[in-house]
Amino acid sequence: MSCAGSSVEGLTALLSEQKMAFNAAGAVSAQVRRVRIQRVIDLLVKHHMALAEAMDADFGGRPAGFSLMNDVLGSLGSLKHARDHLEGWMQDEPRPVFSPYDQLGAEAWVMYQPKGSVGILGTWNAPVYTLLSPLASALAAGNRAILKPSEVVPRTASLIAQLIGEHFDPLEVAVVTGGEELGKAFTAQPFDHLVFTGGTEVGKSVMRHAAENLVPVTLELGGKSPVIVGRSADIATAAYRIAVSKTTNSGQVCINPDLVYVPRESLDAFVDTFARTYRELIPEVRDNPDVVAVVNARHLARVQSLVEQAKGAGARVVSLPNEQPVDAQNRRRPLQLVIDPPGDSRIMHEEIFGPAMVLLPYDEVDQVLAQVNARPRPLALYYFGTDPEEQRHVLAHSLSGGATLNDVMMHAALHDAPFGGIGGSGMGHYHGREGFLEFSHTRTVLKAPEHDPRREWGLLPPYSEQFLAAMVAQITAD
């Protein structure tokens, strides 16, 4: 069954068997790849409500519609795009041959080969999507895979293991389930590629373990994704679209806005407009089925401690739609706006990943860019404004995994564009052709001509007196 490798020993044996099966079969055809991807699609279509119910139970409150939109439809989009385009991505790419071998009949091309067995570590905040979206790219490239769901969402993890086991031979795709010990062992296995979605500190550990086996990694991390509201922006539009993003999974999204920079003279107007908009979206929290709960008590306590520490340091805190006592038994929480906290506050440096957001007044955009560039590179950056020159300036003077202009988080929904981080927010991509390339070995092939002219041209030992002169004559700046 699919979770037969749910011990360290079982995982090691499973990976060894998967690698042997890969070597025996060689690179599989486009048809085989499409069939494998279609099985994942069929699994999601058939069992979408069961998966939504499992996620709801794991979170202690997560709307089925949101889980279907975020995890099921998000995964289906990645899978269908890969299924429908992989044959074109697979084609060998001819390359020019150096002279004079091109005239003698030599040929050269680049071929895209599967790497072998890919390990995929998912995360709890999007427990289906962070497994199956990268799986789409891995299968399109012709690989096999072993998935490790997050132990924070055990019902979802168990169901994914069951469903993959029903639809796949474990030598094609398998799932292992377990806690922190198995997770560490997973990252230490000699996979041919490893994907991790999660926090930056754990990402560093994953990379250290992978380095022991020289395993290439794709790290989808997070960071302090900033929003810059320019002076040319419509405040009502910016407040509305940012408010919508903060209702999304209660901020438990890797590209959710953490820091929102607003012109100093517009800060009060922004707070008022944002609060009014948020209350229209979320008029009540405690028993509101539209509100996603914080996933567990530990994460709730972490977010609350960030807010309380900033408040104690002098920040103003506004709770939306209203204040609510902390209750570990009811983890649906109001959104807390932390306004202008001191620069050394923990919330200014640690990823929030929950129902809180920092608002910061600014005087000049270049001051904001200096602050953004002084931090680790974020997974996303957002800009609101209609000034094209300032828009170009912000993009040219910042680096982030991706960016959205005049909205937030929307770039990640592009199935034909790469999604990934840079620096502290990760490395590598999935989605689209770039995802296919991420999980492929790009192999150069040269086919030599029948005739080899090097001896008759005096290019082989014993070298003649003319050999050195011929080499020197070719060293030019042209």
C-alpha positions as a printed NumPy array, in Angstrom:
array([[  0.   ,   0.   ,   0.   ],
       [  1.037,   3.614,  -0.455],
       [  2.043,   4.306,   3.141],
       [  4.137,   1.147,   3.506],
       [  7.185,   3.342,   3.937],
       [  5.85 ,   5.088,   7.063],
       [  8.869,   4.012,   9.102],
       [ 12.393,   5.177,   8.39 ],
       [ 13.379,   1.69 ,   7.291],
       [ 10.292,   1.351,   5.126],
       [ 10.938,   4.724,   3.516],
       [ 14.526,   3.789,   2.699],
       [ 13.437,   0.491,   1.155],
       [ 10.63 ,   2.135,  -0.797],
       [ 12.936,   4.762,  -2.283],
       [ 15.47 ,   2.107,  -3.268],
       [ 12.788,   0.066,  -5.01 ],
       [ 11.376,   3.138,  -6.747],
       [ 14.815,   4.054,  -8.047],
       [ 15.373,   0.534,  -9.375],
       [ 11.996,   0.644, -11.128],
       [ 12.885,   4.011, -12.661],
       [ 16.244,   2.738, -13.94 ],
       [ 14.646,  -0.381, -15.392],
       [ 11.915,   1.518, -17.239],
       [ 13.998,   4.455, -18.443],
       [ 12.326,   7.685, -19.527],
       [  8.612,   6.989, -19.919],
       [  6.537,   8.244, -22.844],
       [  4.265,  11.255, -22.946],
       [  1.29 ,   8.89 , -22.878],
       [  2.439,   7.244, -19.634],
       [  2.993,  10.659, -18.065],
       [ -0.478,  11.824, -19.081],
       [ -2.054,   8.675, -17.657],
       [ -0.319,   9.172, -14.318],
       [ -1.394,  12.811, -14.109],
       [ -4.941,  11.876, -15.107],
       [ -5.11 ,   9.415, -12.205],
       [ -4.368,  12.258,  -9.79 ],
       [ -7.01 ,  14.392, -11.496],
       [ -9.574,  11.578, -11.253],
       [ -8.721,  11.084,  -7.576],
       [ -9.437,  14.741,  -6.828],
       [-12.643,  14.837,  -8.85 ],
       [-14.003,  11.715,  -7.168],
       [-12.996,  12.497,  -3.588],
       [-13.051,  16.305,  -3.411],
       [-15.667,  16.531,  -0.673],
       [-13.967,  13.908,   1.492],
       [-10.738,  15.91 ,   1.254],
       [-12.559,  19.153,   2.117],
       [-14.154,  17.49 ,   5.146],
       [-10.787,  16.179,   6.318],
       [ -9.235,  19.652,   6.061],
       [-12.196,  21.172,   7.941],
       [-11.732,  18.652,  10.756],
       [ -7.972,  19.196,  10.928],
       [ -8.276,  22.984,  11.12 ],
       [-11.174,  22.961,  13.538],
       [-13.126,  25.054,  11.035],
       [-12.335,  25.58 ,   7.344],
       [-15.088,  26.299,   4.806],
       [-15.516,  23.494,   2.29 ],
       [-15.8  ,  26.014,  -0.535],
       [-12.455,  27.552,   0.356],
       [-10.735,  24.149,   0.536],
       [-12.178,  23.252,  -2.854],
       [-11.047,  26.573,  -4.344],
       [ -7.589,  26.673,  -2.801],
       [ -6.484,  23.051,  -2.597],
       [ -8.61 ,  21.018,  -5.006],
       [ -9.141,  23.492,  -7.875],
       [ -5.631,  24.897,  -7.411],
       [ -4.174,  21.399,  -7.765],
       [ -6.437,  20.566, -10.703],
       [ -5.277,  23.679, -12.509],
       [ -1.625,  22.667, -12.165],
       [ -2.321,  19.057, -13.119],
       [ -4.445,  19.826, -16.18 ],
       [ -2.008,  22.413, -17.502],
       [  0.88 ,  19.948, -17.159],
       [ -1.152,  17.137, -18.736],
       [ -2.086,  19.257, -21.742],
       [  1.38 ,  20.73 , -22.415],
       [  3.946,  18.12 , -21.374],
       [  4.414,  16.621, -24.837],
       [  5.582,  19.956, -26.224],
       [  7.86 ,  20.52 , -23.241],
       [  9.484,  17.108, -23.758],
       [ 10.742,  17.722, -27.301],
       [ 14.47 ,  17.748, -27.936],
       [ 15.823,  21.229, -28.668],
       [ 18.338,  21.436, -31.558],
       [ 21.45 ,  23.518, -30.9  ],
       [ 24.012,  24.867, -33.401],
       [ 27.291,  22.972, -33.795],
       [ 30.633,  24.81 , -33.804],
       [ 32.429,  25.327, -37.123],
       [ 33.607,  23.444, -39.112],
       [ 31.939,  20.38 , -37.561],
       [ 28.535,  21.784, -38.537],
       [ 29.594,  21.564, -42.184],
       [ 30.856,  18.01 , -41.705],
       [ 27.442,  16.74 , -40.568],
       [ 27.669,  16.921, -36.779],
       [ 24.429,  17.423, -34.846],
       [ 23.685,  18.7  , -31.34 ],
       [ 20.601,  18.93 , -29.207],
       [ 19.387,  19.323, -25.633],
       [ 17.169,  16.593, -24.254],
       [ 15.041,  16.826, -21.124],
       [ 15.271,  13.704, -19.022],
       [ 13.482,  12.797, -15.793],
       [ 15.731,  12.853, -12.745],
       [ 14.293,   9.781, -11.042],
       [ 12.504,   9.79 ,  -7.681],
       [ 11.284,  13.118,  -6.293],
       [ 10.524,  13.616,  -2.598],
       [  7.772,  16.163,  -1.843],
       [  7.225,  17.511,   1.671],
       [  3.88 ,  19.291,   1.956],
       [  2.752,  21.811,   4.519],
       [ -0.34 ,  22.123,   6.694],
       [ -1.723,  25.446,   5.48 ],
       [ -2.491,  24.113,   1.965],
       [ -2.111,  20.395,   2.628],
       [ -3.363,  19.093,  -0.721],
       [ -2.069,  21.84 ,  -2.996],
       [  1.518,  21.824,  -1.683],
       [  1.745,  18.121,  -2.48 ],
       [ -0.144,  17.809,  -5.749],
       [  0.85 ,  21.031,  -7.528],
       [  4.578,  20.173,  -7.441],
       [  3.632,  16.552,  -8.19 ],
       [  2.108,  17.786, -11.472],
       [  5.49 ,  19.179, -12.544],
       [  7.357,  16.089, -11.33 ],
       [  5.081,  13.669, -13.203],
       [  5.115,  15.816, -16.353],
       [  8.896,  15.523, -16.341],
       [  8.593,  11.713, -16.145],
       [  9.622,  11.207, -12.527],
       [  8.294,   8.994,  -9.778],
       [  7.527,  10.504,  -6.393],
       [  7.146,   9.923,  -2.673],
       [  4.951,  12.4  ,  -0.791],
       [  5.157,  13.304,   2.907],
       [  2.084,  15.257,   4.099],
       [  2.327,  17.473,   7.178],
       [  1.643,  15.738,  10.484],
       [ -0.152,  18.907,  11.679],
       [ -3.169,  17.818,   9.583],
       [ -3.339,  14.063,  10.321],
       [ -6.805,  13.356,   8.873],
       [ -5.916,  14.942,   5.557],
       [ -2.555,  13.156,   5.523],
       [ -4.178,   9.784,   6.172],
       [ -6.794,  10.303,   3.473],
       [ -4.185,  11.374,   0.895],
       [ -2.167,   8.256,   1.704],
       [ -5.262,   6.069,   1.298],
       [ -6.327,   7.636,  -1.999],
       [ -2.866,   7.612,  -3.589],
       [ -2.542,   3.989,  -2.487],
       [ -5.783,   3.132,  -4.263],
       [ -4.783,   4.825,  -7.52 ],
       [ -1.023,   4.18 ,  -7.825],
       [  1.559,   1.474,  -7.651],
       [  3.897,   2.728,  -4.875],
       [  6.791,   2.345,  -7.304],
       [  5.17 ,   5.192,  -9.289],
       [  3.765,   7.455,  -6.548],
       [  3.672,   6.699,  -2.83 ],
       [  2.831,   8.489,   0.409],
       [  4.537,   8.162,   3.78 ],
       [  2.942,   9.52 ,   6.935],
       [  4.53 ,  10.28 ,  10.279],
       [  5.832,  12.95 ,  12.58 ],
       [  8.961,  15.013,  12.98 ],
       [ 11.346,  12.053,  13.128],
       [ 10.131,  10.697,   9.799],
       [ 10.217,  14.21 ,   8.331],
       [ 13.894,  14.589,   9.216],
       [ 14.677,  11.136,   7.856],
       [ 12.792,  12.02 ,   4.662],
       [ 15.062,  14.991,   3.988],
       [ 18.142,  12.822,   4.539],
       [ 17.205,  10.272,   1.846],
       [ 19.107,  10.186,  -1.472],
       [ 16.232,  11.426,  -3.596],
       [ 16.986,  12.685,  -7.076],
       [ 15.198,  15.955,  -6.215],
       [ 13.571,  17.22 ,  -3.031],
       [ 10.707,  19.713,  -2.648],
       [  9.917,  21.388,   0.669],
       [  7.183,  23.905,   1.408],
       [  7.31 ,  25.545,   4.821],
       [  9.177,  27.944,   7.065],
       [ 12.61 ,  29.406,   6.436],
       [ 14.336,  27.872,   9.469],
       [ 13.12 ,  24.375,   8.659],
       [ 14.062,  25.036,   5.032],
       [ 17.656,  25.595,   6.117],
       [ 17.635,  22.241,   7.902],
       [ 16.165,  20.539,   4.835],
       [ 18.916,  22.001,   2.665],
       [ 21.64 ,  20.859,   5.096],
       [ 20.316,  17.303,   5.072],
       [ 19.931,  17.265,   1.283],
       [ 23.515,  18.483,   0.894],
       [ 24.809,  15.273,   2.494],
       [ 23.596,  13.404,  -0.596],
       [ 24.011,  16.319,  -3.039],
       [ 20.263,  16.273,  -3.651],
       [ 18.982,  19.315,  -5.582],
       [ 16.208,  21.132,  -3.743],
       [ 13.182,  23.265,  -4.458],
       [ 12.385,  25.31 ,  -1.356],
       [  9.09 ,  27.184,  -1.198],
       [  9.435,  29.253,   1.964],
       [  7.838,  32.538,   2.992],
       [  9.022,  35.73 ,   4.621],
       [  7.653,  39.205,   5.251],
       [  5.763,  39.843,   2.02 ],
       [  5.298,  43.65 ,   1.813],
       [  2.613,  45.805,   0.246],
       [  3.466,  49.325,  -0.911],
       [  0.412,  51.557,  -1.295],
       [  1.587,  54.375,  -3.552],
       [  0.265,  57.919,  -3.379],
       [ -1.396,  57.394,  -6.746],
       [ -3.359,  54.403,  -5.434],
       [ -7.084,  54.428,  -4.816],
       [ -7.247,  53.863,  -1.055],
       [-10.644,  52.165,  -1.166],
       [ -9.514,  49.662,  -3.811],
       [ -6.255,  48.896,  -2.02 ],
       [ -7.995,  48.481,   1.362],
       [-10.647,  46.191,  -0.123],
       [ -8.224,  43.91 ,  -1.97 ],
       [ -5.829,  43.629,   0.97 ],
       [ -8.782,  42.934,   3.305],
       [ -9.913,  40.116,   1.02 ],
       [ -6.442,  38.604,   1.224],
       [ -6.51 ,  38.674,   5.028],
       [ -9.748,  36.657,   5.063],
       [ -7.997,  34.02 ,   2.944],
       [ -7.175,  31.039,   5.174],
       [ -7.053,  33.58 ,   8.047],
       [ -3.696,  34.792,   6.774],
       [ -2.184,  31.3  ,   6.895],
       [ -0.76 ,  31.654,   3.382],
       [  2.922,  31.886,   2.451],
       [  2.336,  34.897,   0.158],
       [ -0.11 ,  36.713,   2.45 ],
       [  0.742,  40.377,   3.144],
       [  2.664,  40.863,   6.393],
       [  3.707,  44.517,   6.148],
       [  1.577,  47.215,   4.521],
       [  3.245,  50.574,   3.87 ],
       [  0.826,  53.508,   3.549],
       [  1.634,  57.207,   2.917],
       [  1.758,  58.879,   6.31 ],
       [ -0.975,  61.365,   5.459],
       [ -3.3  ,  58.542,   4.355],
       [ -2.754,  56.14 ,   7.255],
       [ -5.894,  57.036,   9.247],
       [ -8.068,  56.999,   6.133],
       [ -6.652,  53.61 ,   5.169],
       [ -7.311,  52.151,   8.65 ],
       [-10.912,  53.417,   8.609],
       [-11.583,  52.171,   5.083],
       [ -9.904,  48.825,   5.73 ],
       [-11.861,  48.309,   8.968],
       [-15.179,  49.101,   7.29 ],
       [-14.412,  46.748,   4.402],
       [-13.229,  43.916,   6.635],
       [-16.356,  44.159,   8.793],
       [-18.5  ,  43.866,   5.669],
       [-16.671,  40.665,   4.746],
       [-16.471,  39.283,   8.289],
       [-19.169,  40.834,  10.508],
       [-18.585,  38.281,  13.28 ],
       [-15.843,  35.769,  14.043],
       [-16.675,  33.351,  16.838],
       [-19.303,  31.184,  15.148],
       [-18.801,  32.366,  11.586],
       [-18.371,  29.334,   9.285],
       [-16.685,  31.592,   6.7  ],
       [-13.713,  32.143,   9.014],
       [-10.834,  29.644,   8.85 ],
       [ -9.57 ,  28.705,  12.29 ],
       [ -5.923,  28.986,  13.261],
       [ -4.716,  25.438,  12.741],
       [ -3.84 ,  24.606,  16.375],
       [ -3.28 ,  26.111,  19.81 ],
       [  0.491,  26.348,  19.362],
       [  0.209,  28.468,  16.231],
       [ -2.49 ,  30.603,  17.853],
       [ -0.243,  31.29 ,  20.834],
       [  2.663,  32.18 ,  18.537],
       [  0.649,  34.756,  16.56 ],
       [ -0.833,  36.226,  19.729],
       [  2.593,  36.584,  21.315],
       [  3.826,  38.571,  18.289],
       [  0.896,  40.972,  18.644],
       [  1.158,  41.312,  22.424],
       [  4.895,  41.986,  22.303],
       [  4.382,  44.773,  19.74 ],
       [  1.5  ,  46.215,  21.755],
       [  3.634,  46.222,  24.879],
       [  6.311,  48.108,  22.948],
       [  3.883,  50.897,  22.071],
       [  2.108,  49.792,  18.876],
       [ -1.589,  50.534,  18.444],
       [ -3.676,  47.386,  17.847],
       [ -7.097,  47.342,  16.189],
       [ -9.081,  44.082,  16.268],
       [-11.497,  43.4  ,  13.402],
       [-14.416,  43.056,  13.361],
       [-14.12 ,  43.461,  17.153],
       [-12.022,  42.352,  20.107],
       [-12.439,  38.803,  21.296],
       [-10.851,  37.026,  24.274],
       [ -8.299,  34.381,  23.36 ],
       [ -9.924,  30.951,  23.513],
       [ -7.814,  27.913,  22.631],
       [-11.03 ,  25.905,  22.15 ],
       [-12.331,  28.304,  19.471],
       [ -9.459,  29.2  ,  17.193],
       [-11.464,  31.446,  14.856],
       [ -9.81 ,  34.765,  15.569],
       [-10.32 ,  38.415,  14.682],
       [ -7.773,  40.097,  12.442],
       [ -5.411,  42.272,  14.469],
       [ -3.955,  45.357,  12.789],
       [ -0.658,  46.263,  14.449],
       [ -0.062,  49.928,  13.622],
       [  3.455,  51.393,  13.511],
       [  5.268,  49.01 ,  15.885],
       [  8.901,  49.73 ,  16.843],
       [ 11.451,  48.457,  14.351],
       [ 12.86 ,  45.914,  16.796],
       [  9.46 ,  44.291,  17.48 ],
       [  9.378,  40.574,  16.748],
       [  6.383,  41.048,  14.458],
       [  8.584,  43.229,  12.228],
       [ 11.008,  40.347,  11.686],
       [  9.145,  37.038,  12.083],
       [  6.658,  35.77 ,   9.521],
       [  3.145,  36.178,  10.962],
       [  1.319,  33.377,   9.123],
       [ -1.985,  34.094,  10.819],
       [ -4.714,  36.688,  11.454],
       [ -2.535,  39.744,  12.013],
       [ -1.01 ,  42.433,   9.799],
       [  1.386,  45.341,  10.327],
       [  0.588,  48.848,   9.027],
       [  3.498,  51.249,   8.607],
       [  3.378,  54.935,   7.602],
       [  6.009,  56.182,   5.169],
       [  7.178,  59.465,   3.686],
       [  9.138,  58.408,   0.589],
       [  8.929,  55.22 ,  -1.471],
       [ 12.718,  54.878,  -1.54 ],
       [ 12.692,  54.673,   2.272],
       [ 10.272,  51.75 ,   2.007],
       [ 12.427,  50.035,  -0.606],
       [ 15.475,  50.448,   1.622],
       [ 13.625,  48.695,   4.458],
       [ 12.37 ,  45.923,   2.178],
       [ 15.848,  45.351,   0.742],
       [ 17.402,  45.27 ,   4.202],
       [ 15.358,  42.164,   5.038],
       [ 15.625,  38.688,   3.497],
       [ 14.062,  38.545,   0.033],
       [ 10.293,  37.982,   0.345],
       [  8.257,  35.389,  -1.519],
       [  5.98 ,  38.13 ,  -2.851],
       [  5.867,  41.907,  -3.187],
       [  2.779,  43.998,  -3.917],
       [  2.349,  47.529,  -5.221],
       [ -0.806,  49.61 ,  -5.535],
       [ -0.732,  52.72 ,  -7.7  ],
       [ -1.411,  54.136, -11.152],
       [  1.91 ,  55.958, -11.556],
       [  3.748,  53.884, -14.205],
       [  7.118,  55.436, -13.414],
       [  6.836,  54.599,  -9.713],
       [  5.574,  51.134, -10.575],
       [  8.657,  50.478, -12.715],
       [ 10.883,  51.995, -10.023],
       [  9.513,  49.657,  -7.335],
       [  9.939,  46.57 ,  -9.524],
       [ 13.432,  47.586, -10.656],
       [ 14.667,  48.335,  -7.134],
       [ 13.338,  45.261,  -5.34 ],
       [ 13.646,  41.483,  -5.544],
       [ 10.966,  38.979,  -4.58 ],
       [  9.849,  35.537,  -5.649],
       [  6.882,  37.028,  -7.505],
       [  4.87 ,  40.238,  -7.612],
       [  1.32 ,  41.445,  -8.145],
       [  0.424,  44.999,  -9.093],
       [ -2.818,  46.571,  -7.829],
       [ -3.854,  43.381,  -6.065],
       [ -2.291,  40.736,  -3.83 ],
       [ -1.501,  37.012,  -4.187],
       [ -2.937,  36.781,  -7.713],
       [  0.343,  35.949,  -9.491],
       [  0.479,  32.557,  -7.764],
       [ -2.665,  31.491,  -9.634],
       [ -0.865,  31.591, -13.008],
       [ -0.403,  27.999, -14.126],
       [  1.84 ,  28.93 , -17.065],
       [  4.293,  31.031, -15.055],
       [  6.834,  29.916, -12.457],
       [  6.046,  30.115,  -8.752],
       [  8.975,  30.22 ,  -6.35 ],
       [ 11.164,  32.259,  -4.055],
       [ 14.57 ,  33.877,  -3.958],
       [ 17.097,  34.053,  -1.142],
       [ 15.365,  33.764,   2.212],
       [ 12.054,  32.888,   0.558],
       [ 13.436,  29.835,  -1.193],
       [ 14.764,  28.636,  -4.519],
       [ 13.489,  26.836,  -7.58 ],
       [ 10.042,  26.798,  -9.158],
       [  7.035,  24.755, -10.004],
       [  4.097,  25.553, -12.335],
       [  4.24 ,  25.573, -16.112],
       [  7.229,  24.854, -18.311],
       [  9.59 ,  26.178, -15.632],
       [  8.232,  23.523, -13.276],
       [  8.855,  20.854, -15.913],
       [ 12.42 ,  22.119, -16.297],
       [ 12.92 ,  22.158, -12.516],
       [ 12.354,  18.41 , -12.333],
       [ 14.203,  17.564, -15.555],
       [ 17.873,  16.981, -16.222],
       [ 18.878,  19.202, -19.136],
       [ 21.283,  16.971, -21.047],
       [ 23.471,  18.15 , -23.931],
       [ 24.075,  15.597, -26.683],
       [ 26.535,  15.949, -29.601],
       [ 26.538,  13.457, -32.448],
       [ 29.939,  13.548, -34.161],
       [ 30.366,  13.385, -37.971],
       [ 31.798,  10.306, -39.623],
       [ 34.95 ,  12.111, -40.712],
       [ 37.388,  13.474, -38.099],
       [ 39.733,  16.07 , -39.73 ],
       [ 41.899,  16.899, -36.706],
       [ 44.953,  14.847, -37.685],
       [ 45.106,  16.154, -41.24 ],
       [ 44.783,  19.702, -39.864],
       [ 47.746,  19.185, -37.525],
       [ 45.662,  19.464, -34.367],
       [ 46.845,  16.196, -32.765],
       [ 50.257,  15.203, -31.408],
       [ 52.964,  15.141, -32.407],
       [ 52.334,  18.884, -32.86 ],
       [ 53.97 ,  20.702, -35.746],
       [ 55.574,  24.155, -35.491],
       [ 52.453,  25.622, -37.094],
       [ 50.14 ,  24.384, -34.306],
       [ 51.026,  27.129, -31.789],
       [ 50.857,  29.834, -34.439],
       [ 47.439,  28.586, -35.545],
       [ 46.116,  28.749, -31.973],
       [ 47.531,  32.246, -31.35 ],
       [ 46.02 ,  33.516, -34.614],
       [ 42.518,  32.644, -33.367],
       [ 42.799,  34.669, -30.153],
       [ 40.984,  37.869, -31.127],
       [ 38.52 ,  40.305, -29.583],
       [ 36.101,  40.086, -32.556]])
